[in-house]
Amino acid sequence: MSTNLHPMLNVAIKAARAAGAIINRAALDVESVRISQKQINDFVTEVDHASEKVIIETLLTAYPGHGILAEESGSQHGAKDSEFVWIIDPLDGTTNFIHGFPVYCVSIALAVRGKIEQAVIYDPSRNDLFTSTKGRGAYLNERRIRVSKRTQLKECLVSTGFPFRPGDNFKNYLAMMGDVMQRTAGLRRPGAAALDLAYVAAGYTDGFFETGLSIWDVAAGSLLVTEAGGLIGNFTGESDFLEQKECLAGTPRIYGQLVQILGKYSKFAGAGDKAALRQAAEEPAPDAAADEADTGGTDVTPGTSEDAPF
């Protein structure tokens, strides 16, 4: 642990590494891990529960008066009326984990009066530690990270998450993917949203979009993205997104271009907006000159995690 870091961030790092150790041990014999199903294609393992337990114990030992909001146990731990609430996903990417596909992570965020102020995303298989304290930048393994400098969507790598639950609008998502695919250098689906957001912050990808996400999937990543110079919000570019189950992130210019493409698919877009955006989407993909002229990144409402109450 570093003496230069915020003490609450240091505790979160300790909790994330303890959880990562549990996950790595289990990954050595993933076939023996007990798995149950919350709903179709939505799995939870004994590793999720053990990881969450050690995180909660570590946090509450240091800060017994804080609240807890965790994916597997909800808010049954910690104080019920604290201004400090830890938002925890003990194993994001469980389906990847149970298949031995090494793309998963631990996500821990601290909200203070509804605003995200501390964030840790830990990838135990790569030993990658992403951290951020509000106002102090974003880091990967103690190295400062920034979003990429790409400004043209046709040069960009964008990540997403496919719908997988009954009732998800597959047809809508295929249309979204089609709109994005033909305008980018590539579309990826790694399978762990928290890590997807960390990768936007690190500049590994230039944008990310997904629907159906919960607050513990995006809380820590939202601070990493904004502290690395990116924007995050819903598909219409509004920053109050944490509990809207609609997430879009990217470099400032790419975020603006993705809002233009994806806005018509937002459940928050008005009928007129959807019609206008649908018409715009039917036009040919903009060339480089149009990209430069029309999407300066300042004409879209900045998405900042600090404005997002939960």
Contacts in CASP RR format, 6 or more apart in sequence:
PFRMAT RR
TARGET T0000
AUTHOR 0000-0000-0000
METHOD contacts of the structure
MODEL  1
MSTNLHPMLNVAIKAARAAGAIINRAALDVESVRISQKQINDFVTEVDHA
SEKVIIETLLTAYPGHGILAEESGSQHGAKDSEFVWIIDPLDGTTNFIHG
FPVYCVSIALAVRGKIEQAVIYDPSRNDLFTSTKGRGAYLNERRIRVSKR
TQLKECLVSTGFPFRPGDNFKNYLAMMGDVMQRTAGLRRPGAAALDLAYV
AAGYTDGFFETGLSIWDVAAGSLLVTEAGGLIGNFTGESDFLEQKECLAG
TPRIYGQLVQILGKYSKFAGAGDKAALRQAAEEPAPDAAADEADTGGTDV
TPGTSEDAPF
1 10 0 8 1.000
1 13 0 8 1.000
1 14 0 8 1.000
2 10 0 8 1.000
2 142 0 8 1.000
5 13 0 8 1.000
5 131 0 8 1.000
5 133 0 8 1.000
6 118 0 8 1.000
6 133 0 8 1.000
6 136 0 8 1.000
8 63 0 8 1.000
8 110 0 8 1.000
8 117 0 8 1.000
8 118 0 8 1.000
9 118 0 8 1.000
9 120 0 8 1.000
9 131 0 8 1.000
9 133 0 8 1.000
11 58 0 8 1.000
11 59 0 8 1.000
11 62 0 8 1.000
11 63 0 8 1.000
12 59 0 8 1.000
12 86 0 8 1.000
12 108 0 8 1.000
12 110 0 8 1.000
12 118 0 8 1.000
12 119 0 8 1.000
12 120 0 8 1.000
13 120 0 8 1.000
13 122 0 8 1.000
13 129 0 8 1.000
13 131 0 8 1.000
14 58 0 8 1.000
15 54 0 8 1.000
15 55 0 8 1.000
15 58 0 8 1.000
15 59 0 8 1.000
15 108 0 8 1.000
15 120 0 8 1.000
16 55 0 8 1.000
16 106 0 8 1.000
16 108 0 8 1.000
16 120 0 8 1.000
16 121 0 8 1.000
16 122 0 8 1.000
16 129 0 8 1.000
17 122 0 8 1.000
17 129 0 8 1.000
18 54 0 8 1.000
18 55 0 8 1.000
18 58 0 8 1.000
19 51 0 8 1.000
19 52 0 8 1.000
19 54 0 8 1.000
19 55 0 8 1.000
19 90 0 8 1.000
19 91 0 8 1.000
19 106 0 8 1.000
19 122 0 8 1.000
19 124 0 8 1.000
20 51 0 8 1.000
20 106 0 8 1.000
20 122 0 8 1.000
20 124 0 8 1.000
21 124 0 8 1.000
22 47 0 8 1.000
22 50 0 8 1.000
22 51 0 8 1.000
22 54 0 8 1.000
23 47 0 8 1.000
23 51 0 8 1.000
23 91 0 8 1.000
23 97 0 8 1.000
23 104 0 8 1.000
23 106 0 8 1.000
23 124 0 8 1.000
24 124 0 8 1.000
24 125 0 8 1.000
26 33 0 8 1.000
26 45 0 8 1.000
26 46 0 8 1.000
26 47 0 8 1.000
26 50 0 8 1.000
27 97 0 8 1.000
27 100 0 8 1.000
27 102 0 8 1.000
27 124 0 8 1.000
27 125 0 8 1.000
30 97 0 8 1.000
30 98 0 8 1.000
30 99 0 8 1.000
30 100 0 8 1.000
33 45 0 8 1.000
33 46 0 8 1.000
33 47 0 8 1.000
33 98 0 8 1.000
34 45 0 8 1.000
34 46 0 8 1.000
35 43 0 8 1.000
35 44 0 8 1.000
35 45 0 8 1.000
35 98 0 8 1.000
36 43 0 8 1.000
36 44 0 8 1.000
36 45 0 8 1.000
37 43 0 8 1.000
37 44 0 8 1.000
38 44 0 8 1.000
39 165 0 8 1.000
39 166 0 8 1.000
40 165 0 8 1.000
40 166 0 8 1.000
41 95 0 8 1.000
41 164 0 8 1.000
41 165 0 8 1.000
42 164 0 8 1.000
42 165 0 8 1.000
43 94 0 8 1.000
43 95 0 8 1.000
43 98 0 8 1.000
44 72 0 8 1.000
44 94 0 8 1.000
45 91 0 8 1.000
45 94 0 8 1.000
45 97 0 8 1.000
45 98 0 8 1.000
47 91 0 8 1.000
47 97 0 8 1.000
48 71 0 8 1.000
48 72 0 8 1.000
48 90 0 8 1.000
48 91 0 8 1.000
48 94 0 8 1.000
49 72 0 8 1.000
49 90 0 8 1.000
51 90 0 8 1.000
51 91 0 8 1.000
51 106 0 8 1.000
52 70 0 8 1.000
52 71 0 8 1.000
52 72 0 8 1.000
52 73 0 8 1.000
52 88 0 8 1.000
52 90 0 8 1.000
55 70 0 8 1.000
55 88 0 8 1.000
55 90 0 8 1.000
55 106 0 8 1.000
55 108 0 8 1.000
56 68 0 8 1.000
56 70 0 8 1.000
56 73 0 8 1.000
56 77 0 8 1.000
56 78 0 8 1.000
56 88 0 8 1.000
59 66 0 8 1.000
59 68 0 8 1.000
59 86 0 8 1.000
59 108 0 8 1.000
60 66 0 8 1.000
60 68 0 8 1.000
60 77 0 8 1.000
60 78 0 8 1.000
63 84 0 8 1.000
64 78 0 8 1.000
64 79 0 8 1.000
65 78 0 8 1.000
65 79 0 8 1.000
65 82 0 8 1.000
65 84 0 8 1.000
66 78 0 8 1.000
66 79 0 8 1.000
66 82 0 8 1.000
66 84 0 8 1.000
66 85 0 8 1.000
66 86 0 8 1.000
66 110 0 8 1.000
67 75 0 8 1.000
67 77 0 8 1.000
67 78 0 8 1.000
67 79 0 8 1.000
67 80 0 8 1.000
67 82 0 8 1.000
67 84 0 8 1.000
67 85 0 8 1.000
67 86 0 8 1.000
68 74 0 8 1.000
68 75 0 8 1.000
68 76 0 8 1.000
68 77 0 8 1.000
68 78 0 8 1.000
68 85 0 8 1.000
68 86 0 8 1.000
68 88 0 8 1.000
69 75 0 8 1.000
69 85 0 8 1.000
69 86 0 8 1.000
69 87 0 8 1.000
69 88 0 8 1.000
69 215 0 8 1.000
69 216 0 8 1.000
70 77 0 8 1.000
70 86 0 8 1.000
70 87 0 8 1.000
70 88 0 8 1.000
70 89 0 8 1.000
70 90 0 8 1.000
70 216 0 8 1.000
71 88 0 8 1.000
71 89 0 8 1.000
71 90 0 8 1.000
71 214 0 8 1.000
71 216 0 8 1.000
72 90 0 8 1.000
83 112 0 8 1.000
83 113 0 8 1.000
84 110 0 8 1.000
84 111 0 8 1.000
84 112 0 8 1.000
85 110 0 8 1.000
85 111 0 8 1.000
85 114 0 8 1.000
86 108 0 8 1.000
86 109 0 8 1.000
86 110 0 8 1.000
86 111 0 8 1.000
87 108 0 8 1.000
87 109 0 8 1.000
87 110 0 8 1.000
87 111 0 8 1.000
87 116 0 8 1.000
87 215 0 8 1.000
87 216 0 8 1.000
87 219 0 8 1.000
87 220 0 8 1.000
87 310 0 8 1.000
88 107 0 8 1.000
88 108 0 8 1.000
88 109 0 8 1.000
88 216 0 8 1.000
89 106 0 8 1.000
89 107 0 8 1.000
89 108 0 8 1.000
89 194 0 8 1.000
89 216 0 8 1.000
89 217 0 8 1.000
90 106 0 8 1.000
91 97 0 8 1.000
91 104 0 8 1.000
91 105 0 8 1.000
91 106 0 8 1.000
92 104 0 8 1.000
92 105 0 8 1.000
92 106 0 8 1.000
92 107 0 8 1.000
92 192 0 8 1.000
92 193 0 8 1.000
92 194 0 8 1.000
92 195 0 8 1.000
92 216 0 8 1.000
92 217 0 8 1.000
93 103 0 8 1.000
93 104 0 8 1.000
93 105 0 8 1.000
93 191 0 8 1.000
93 192 0 8 1.000
94 104 0 8 1.000
95 191 0 8 1.000
96 102 0 8 1.000
96 103 0 8 1.000
96 104 0 8 1.000
96 190 0 8 1.000
96 191 0 8 1.000
96 192 0 8 1.000
97 104 0 8 1.000
102 125 0 8 1.000
102 126 0 8 1.000
103 125 0 8 1.000
103 190 0 8 1.000
103 191 0 8 1.000
103 192 0 8 1.000
103 195 0 8 1.000
104 123 0 8 1.000
104 124 0 8 1.000
104 125 0 8 1.000
104 192 0 8 1.000
104 195 0 8 1.000
105 121 0 8 1.000
105 122 0 8 1.000
105 123 0 8 1.000
105 124 0 8 1.000
105 192 0 8 1.000
105 194 0 8 1.000
105 195 0 8 1.000
105 198 0 8 1.000
106 120 0 8 1.000
106 121 0 8 1.000
106 122 0 8 1.000
106 124 0 8 1.000
107 120 0 8 1.000
107 121 0 8 1.000
107 194 0 8 1.000
107 216 0 8 1.000
107 217 0 8 1.000
107 219 0 8 1.000
107 220 0 8 1.000
107 221 0 8 1.000
108 119 0 8 1.000
108 120 0 8 1.000
108 121 0 8 1.000
108 220 0 8 1.000
109 116 0 8 1.000
109 118 0 8 1.000
109 119 0 8 1.000
109 120 0 8 1.000
109 216 0 8 1.000
109 219 0 8 1.000
109 220 0 8 1.000
109 221 0 8 1.000
109 222 0 8 1.000
109 223 0 8 1.000
110 116 0 8 1.000
110 117 0 8 1.000
110 118 0 8 1.000
110 119 0 8 1.000
111 117 0 8 1.000
111 219 0 8 1.000
111 310 0 8 1.000
114 308 0 8 1.000
114 309 0 8 1.000
114 310 0 8 1.000
115 134 0 8 1.000
115 305 0 8 1.000
115 306 0 8 1.000
115 307 0 8 1.000
115 308 0 8 1.000
115 309 0 8 1.000
116 134 0 8 1.000
116 219 0 8 1.000
116 220 0 8 1.000
116 222 0 8 1.000
116 223 0 8 1.000
116 305 0 8 1.000
116 306 0 8 1.000
116 308 0 8 1.000
117 133 0 8 1.000
117 134 0 8 1.000
117 223 0 8 1.000
118 132 0 8 1.000
118 133 0 8 1.000
118 134 0 8 1.000
118 223 0 8 1.000
119 130 0 8 1.000
119 131 0 8 1.000
119 132 0 8 1.000
119 133 0 8 1.000
119 219 0 8 1.000
119 220 0 8 1.000
119 221 0 8 1.000
119 222 0 8 1.000
119 223 0 8 1.000
119 224 0 8 1.000
120 129 0 8 1.000
120 130 0 8 1.000
120 131 0 8 1.000
120 220 0 8 1.000
121 129 0 8 1.000
121 130 0 8 1.000
121 194 0 8 1.000
121 195 0 8 1.000
121 197 0 8 1.000
121 198 0 8 1.000
121 220 0 8 1.000
121 221 0 8 1.000
121 224 0 8 1.000
122 128 0 8 1.000
122 129 0 8 1.000
122 130 0 8 1.000
123 129 0 8 1.000
123 130 0 8 1.000
123 195 0 8 1.000
123 198 0 8 1.000
128 140 0 8 1.000
128 141 0 8 1.000
128 198 0 8 1.000
129 140 0 8 1.000
129 141 0 8 1.000
130 138 0 8 1.000
130 139 0 8 1.000
130 140 0 8 1.000
130 145 0 8 1.000
130 198 0 8 1.000
130 201 0 8 1.000
130 202 0 8 1.000
130 221 0 8 1.000
130 224 0 8 1.000
131 138 0 8 1.000
131 139 0 8 1.000
132 138 0 8 1.000
132 139 0 8 1.000
132 201 0 8 1.000
132 220 0 8 1.000
132 223 0 8 1.000
132 224 0 8 1.000
132 227 0 8 1.000
132 228 0 8 1.000
133 227 0 8 1.000
134 223 0 8 1.000
134 227 0 8 1.000
134 306 0 8 1.000
135 227 0 8 1.000
136 227 0 8 1.000
137 144 0 8 1.000
137 227 0 8 1.000
137 228 0 8 1.000
138 144 0 8 1.000
138 145 0 8 1.000
138 146 0 8 1.000
138 201 0 8 1.000
138 223 0 8 1.000
138 224 0 8 1.000
138 225 0 8 1.000
138 227 0 8 1.000
138 228 0 8 1.000
139 145 0 8 1.000
140 198 0 8 1.000
140 202 0 8 1.000
145 201 0 8 1.000
145 202 0 8 1.000
145 203 0 8 1.000
145 228 0 8 1.000
146 203 0 8 1.000
146 228 0 8 1.000
146 229 0 8 1.000
147 200 0 8 1.000
147 201 0 8 1.000
147 203 0 8 1.000
147 206 0 8 1.000
147 225 0 8 1.000
147 228 0 8 1.000
147 229 0 8 1.000
147 230 0 8 1.000
147 250 0 8 1.000
147 251 0 8 1.000
147 252 0 8 1.000
148 156 0 8 1.000
148 203 0 8 1.000
148 205 0 8 1.000
148 206 0 8 1.000
148 251 0 8 1.000
149 251 0 8 1.000
150 156 0 8 1.000
150 206 0 8 1.000
150 251 0 8 1.000
150 253 0 8 1.000
150 254 0 8 1.000
151 251 0 8 1.000
151 253 0 8 1.000
151 254 0 8 1.000
151 291 0 8 1.000
151 292 0 8 1.000
151 295 0 8 1.000
152 288 0 8 1.000
152 291 0 8 1.000
152 292 0 8 1.000
153 183 0 8 1.000
153 184 0 8 1.000
153 254 0 8 1.000
153 257 0 8 1.000
153 258 0 8 1.000
153 285 0 8 1.000
153 286 0 8 1.000
153 291 0 8 1.000
154 183 0 8 1.000
154 184 0 8 1.000
154 185 0 8 1.000
154 285 0 8 1.000
154 288 0 8 1.000
154 291 0 8 1.000
155 185 0 8 1.000
155 206 0 8 1.000
156 184 0 8 1.000
156 185 0 8 1.000
156 186 0 8 1.000
156 205 0 8 1.000
156 206 0 8 1.000
156 207 0 8 1.000
156 254 0 8 1.000
157 184 0 8 1.000
157 185 0 8 1.000
157 186 0 8 1.000
157 187 0 8 1.000
157 188 0 8 1.000
157 204 0 8 1.000
157 205 0 8 1.000
157 206 0 8 1.000
157 207 0 8 1.000
158 180 0 8 1.000
158 184 0 8 1.000
158 186 0 8 1.000
158 187 0 8 1.000
158 188 0 8 1.000
158 205 0 8 1.000
158 206 0 8 1.000
158 207 0 8 1.000
158 208 0 8 1.000
158 209 0 8 1.000
158 254 0 8 1.000
158 258 0 8 1.000
159 187 0 8 1.000
159 188 0 8 1.000
159 189 0 8 1.000
159 190 0 8 1.000
159 196 0 8 1.000
159 199 0 8 1.000
159 200 0 8 1.000
159 205 0 8 1.000
159 207 0 8 1.000
159 208 0 8 1.000
160 177 0 8 1.000
160 180 0 8 1.000
160 187 0 8 1.000
160 188 0 8 1.000
160 189 0 8 1.000
160 196 0 8 1.000
160 208 0 8 1.000
160 209 0 8 1.000
160 210 0 8 1.000
161 189 0 8 1.000
161 191 0 8 1.000
161 193 0 8 1.000
161 196 0 8 1.000
161 210 0 8 1.000
162 173 0 8 1.000
162 189 0 8 1.000
163 169 0 8 1.000
163 170 0 8 1.000
163 173 0 8 1.000
163 211 0 8 1.000
163 212 0 8 1.000
168 211 0 8 1.000
168 212 0 8 1.000
172 265 0 8 1.000
173 211 0 8 1.000
175 265 0 8 1.000
176 209 0 8 1.000
176 262 0 8 1.000
176 265 0 8 1.000
177 187 0 8 1.000
179 261 0 8 1.000
179 262 0 8 1.000
179 281 0 8 1.000
180 187 0 8 1.000
180 209 0 8 1.000
180 258 0 8 1.000
180 261 0 8 1.000
180 262 0 8 1.000
181 187 0 8 1.000
182 285 0 8 1.000
183 257 0 8 1.000
183 261 0 8 1.000
183 285 0 8 1.000
188 205 0 8 1.000
190 196 0 8 1.000
190 199 0 8 1.000
193 208 0 8 1.000
193 210 0 8 1.000
193 213 0 8 1.000
193 217 0 8 1.000
193 218 0 8 1.000
193 247 0 8 1.000
194 217 0 8 1.000
194 218 0 8 1.000
194 220 0 8 1.000
194 221 0 8 1.000
196 205 0 8 1.000
196 208 0 8 1.000
196 210 0 8 1.000
197 208 0 8 1.000
197 218 0 8 1.000
197 220 0 8 1.000
197 221 0 8 1.000
197 222 0 8 1.000
197 224 0 8 1.000
197 225 0 8 1.000
197 232 0 8 1.000
197 247 0 8 1.000
197 249 0 8 1.000
198 221 0 8 1.000
198 224 0 8 1.000
199 205 0 8 1.000
199 208 0 8 1.000
200 206 0 8 1.000
200 207 0 8 1.000
200 208 0 8 1.000
200 225 0 8 1.000
200 228 0 8 1.000
200 230 0 8 1.000
200 249 0 8 1.000
200 250 0 8 1.000
200 251 0 8 1.000
201 221 0 8 1.000
201 224 0 8 1.000
201 225 0 8 1.000
201 227 0 8 1.000
201 228 0 8 1.000
201 230 0 8 1.000
202 228 0 8 1.000
203 228 0 8 1.000
203 251 0 8 1.000
206 250 0 8 1.000
206 251 0 8 1.000
206 254 0 8 1.000
207 248 0 8 1.000
207 249 0 8 1.000
207 250 0 8 1.000
207 251 0 8 1.000
207 254 0 8 1.000
207 255 0 8 1.000
207 258 0 8 1.000
208 247 0 8 1.000
208 248 0 8 1.000
208 249 0 8 1.000
208 250 0 8 1.000
209 235 0 8 1.000
209 247 0 8 1.000
209 248 0 8 1.000
209 249 0 8 1.000
209 258 0 8 1.000
209 262 0 8 1.000
210 247 0 8 1.000
211 245 0 8 1.000
211 246 0 8 1.000
211 247 0 8 1.000
212 245 0 8 1.000
212 246 0 8 1.000
213 245 0 8 1.000
213 246 0 8 1.000
213 247 0 8 1.000
214 245 0 8 1.000
215 242 0 8 1.000
215 243 0 8 1.000
215 310 0 8 1.000
217 247 0 8 1.000
218 232 0 8 1.000
218 241 0 8 1.000
218 242 0 8 1.000
218 247 0 8 1.000
219 242 0 8 1.000
219 305 0 8 1.000
219 310 0 8 1.000
221 232 0 8 1.000
221 305 0 8 1.000
222 232 0 8 1.000
222 242 0 8 1.000
222 249 0 8 1.000
222 305 0 8 1.000
222 308 0 8 1.000
223 305 0 8 1.000
225 231 0 8 1.000
225 232 0 8 1.000
225 249 0 8 1.000
225 250 0 8 1.000
225 305 0 8 1.000
226 232 0 8 1.000
226 303 0 8 1.000
226 304 0 8 1.000
226 305 0 8 1.000
226 306 0 8 1.000
229 251 0 8 1.000
229 252 0 8 1.000
230 249 0 8 1.000
230 250 0 8 1.000
230 251 0 8 1.000
230 252 0 8 1.000
230 255 0 8 1.000
231 237 0 8 1.000
231 249 0 8 1.000
231 250 0 8 1.000
231 251 0 8 1.000
231 252 0 8 1.000
231 255 0 8 1.000
231 256 0 8 1.000
231 297 0 8 1.000
231 300 0 8 1.000
231 302 0 8 1.000
231 303 0 8 1.000
231 304 0 8 1.000
232 239 0 8 1.000
232 241 0 8 1.000
232 247 0 8 1.000
232 248 0 8 1.000
232 249 0 8 1.000
232 250 0 8 1.000
232 255 0 8 1.000
232 303 0 8 1.000
232 304 0 8 1.000
232 305 0 8 1.000
233 239 0 8 1.000
233 240 0 8 1.000
233 241 0 8 1.000
233 246 0 8 1.000
233 247 0 8 1.000
233 248 0 8 1.000
233 249 0 8 1.000
233 303 0 8 1.000
233 308 0 8 1.000
234 240 0 8 1.000
234 241 0 8 1.000
234 244 0 8 1.000
234 246 0 8 1.000
234 247 0 8 1.000
234 248 0 8 1.000
234 266 0 8 1.000
234 268 0 8 1.000
235 246 0 8 1.000
235 248 0 8 1.000
235 259 0 8 1.000
235 262 0 8 1.000
235 263 0 8 1.000
235 265 0 8 1.000
235 266 0 8 1.000
235 268 0 8 1.000
235 269 0 8 1.000
236 259 0 8 1.000
236 263 0 8 1.000
236 266 0 8 1.000
236 268 0 8 1.000
236 269 0 8 1.000
236 273 0 8 1.000
237 248 0 8 1.000
237 255 0 8 1.000
237 256 0 8 1.000
237 259 0 8 1.000
237 263 0 8 1.000
237 300 0 8 1.000
237 301 0 8 1.000
237 303 0 8 1.000
238 268 0 8 1.000
238 301 0 8 1.000
238 303 0 8 1.000
239 301 0 8 1.000
239 302 0 8 1.000
239 303 0 8 1.000
239 304 0 8 1.000
239 305 0 8 1.000
239 307 0 8 1.000
239 308 0 8 1.000
240 307 0 8 1.000
240 308 0 8 1.000
240 309 0 8 1.000
241 247 0 8 1.000
241 248 0 8 1.000
241 303 0 8 1.000
241 308 0 8 1.000
242 305 0 8 1.000
242 308 0 8 1.000
242 309 0 8 1.000
242 310 0 8 1.000
243 310 0 8 1.000
244 268 0 8 1.000
246 266 0 8 1.000
246 267 0 8 1.000
246 268 0 8 1.000
248 255 0 8 1.000
248 258 0 8 1.000
248 259 0 8 1.000
248 262 0 8 1.000
249 255 0 8 1.000
250 258 0 8 1.000
252 296 0 8 1.000
252 297 0 8 1.000
252 298 0 8 1.000
252 300 0 8 1.000
252 302 0 8 1.000
253 291 0 8 1.000
253 295 0 8 1.000
253 296 0 8 1.000
253 297 0 8 1.000
255 297 0 8 1.000
255 300 0 8 1.000
256 295 0 8 1.000
256 296 0 8 1.000
256 297 0 8 1.000
256 299 0 8 1.000
256 300 0 8 1.000
257 286 0 8 1.000
257 291 0 8 1.000
257 295 0 8 1.000
259 300 0 8 1.000
260 277 0 8 1.000
260 280 0 8 1.000
260 295 0 8 1.000
261 281 0 8 1.000
263 269 0 8 1.000
263 273 0 8 1.000
263 274 0 8 1.000
263 277 0 8 1.000
264 273 0 8 1.000
264 274 0 8 1.000
264 276 0 8 1.000
264 277 0 8 1.000
264 278 0 8 1.000
264 281 0 8 1.000
269 277 0 8 1.000
286 294 0 8 1.000
END
